[in-house]
Amino acid sequence: MKWDEYKQKKLQNPEFKQAYDELEVEYAIMNEMLRLRGEAGMSQSQLSKKTGITQPDISKLENGKANPSIATLKKVARAFGKRLQVQFV
């Protein structure tokens, strides 16, 4: 089963959906970091050198085990030639 299929199945459970919705922003950050790093063909060590963020901390960000500051997210964005945009919706 692919991730999207699995996720849709799990989201049918109200308790799972509530927990997922509460962590949506964290998941979005993790997924975007992984996507950008993958597209760039960059290792965590290479991203670490470009950002000044340690490799273990890059790993924690990508695994959802860290709560990054705006400054940290800006460093990551700049490493990929992007800028950070935050919105309240």
N, C-alpha and C positions, 0 to 999 in steps of 0.2 A: 504494500500500500504506500502510495506517495504521501509526502508530508501534507500537502494541501487537502488531500482526501481524509487523512487521519485527523487533521485539525478540524475540518468541517464536521466530522462525525463527533469528535469530542465537544465541540461548541454547542451541540444539541443538549448537552447536560447543563442545566441552569447554574449549578455550583461551579462547574469548570468555566463556563462562559463569564461569570462574574469575576473569578480569579484572573482569567485571561485578560478581560477588559481593564482590570486594575493595573496590569503589567504591560499594557499595550505600548506605552512610550518606551519602556525599557527594551521590549522585543524589537521595536522599530530601530532603535539605536544599534542594538547588537547586529541585526540583520543588515543594516546599511553599512556598518563598518566591515562586516564580512564580505558583502557584495563589492564594495569599493576596493578592498584589499585584493580580492580575487580578480577583479577586472584589471587591476594594476599589475598583477603577477608579483605581488610584494609579500614577503614573509613578515611575520611579527617582528623579527629582529630588524628588518629594514625599516618598518614603520616606526619602531622604537628610535632608530637613529635619526629619522626625519622629524620626529616630534619631540624628542627629549624625554619621552615617557618610557619607563623601563619595560622590557619585554614581558615580565610577569604581570605588570599592570595592564598592558595591552591585552594579554590573555584574559585577565579578570573582566575587562570591559566587554570583550567579545563573548564571554561566558555568563554575563549578567551577575557577576560576583562583586561588582564595584558600582559606586554611585558617582559618576563623573561630574565634575564642575563644568560650568560654562567655559571656563578657560581651557580645560582639558579638551572639550569637544571642539573648540576653536582650533587648537593645535592639530587635532586629527583632520578636521576639514581642510586646513591649509596644506597639510601633507598630501592631500589628494587634489590640490588645486581648486578647492571648493571654499565656500563660505558658509558659516553656520546660520541657519534661519530658525527662529523659535516663534511659534504661533500659539495663541490661545483660541481654541475653536469651541 
